[in-house]
Amino acid sequence: MAAKKRRPRGNKTSPQNIAAKKRAEKAVDLRAEGMSFPDIARELKYNSRQAAHDAVNRALKEMFREPLENMITLDLERLDRMWTIHFLNAQAGDVNALSACMRIMDRRARLLGLDAPAKTTATVDVTMSKKSTEELREEALRLAAAIIPDLHESPNQ
């Protein structure tokens, strides 16, 4: 079995990493033009369609990660400014300001992913039928005939 090529790691400015990033960006461009992953793999000399798919996904995540991080940072800064104003009023006994502080804390926790997901419990009741295949077929035909009156008893008739 041939050794699996690994994605370049380490120094982000190494020639190998820069070349891999440019290749992945080209893969994104080709995919945006409608090219299939097998064709992208052939065109850019990826080992497989899956390698081309993974490169496109990594490149897209990288393209959107920084703007998303900037948006979250900006929102957190806005929440901090709002918090400062409302917290002083809440300390002075303003109930509305206290409510605003609680909402700001809730929003901050959601932005940062601090709240644990709600736990849910599901119960599934499974009843196994002891009917034969022929009995199930007949029941299905009976139900279908009730919906479609012209349905024949058997498809072979």
Secondary structure by P-SEA (a helix, b strand, c coil): ccbbbbccccccccaaaaaaaaaaaaaaaaaaacccaaaaaaaaccccaaaaaaaaaaaaaaaaaaaaaaaaaaaaaaaaaaaaaaaaaaaaccaaaaaaaaaaaaaaaaaacccccbbbbbbbbbbbbcccaaaaaaaaaaaaaaacccccccccc
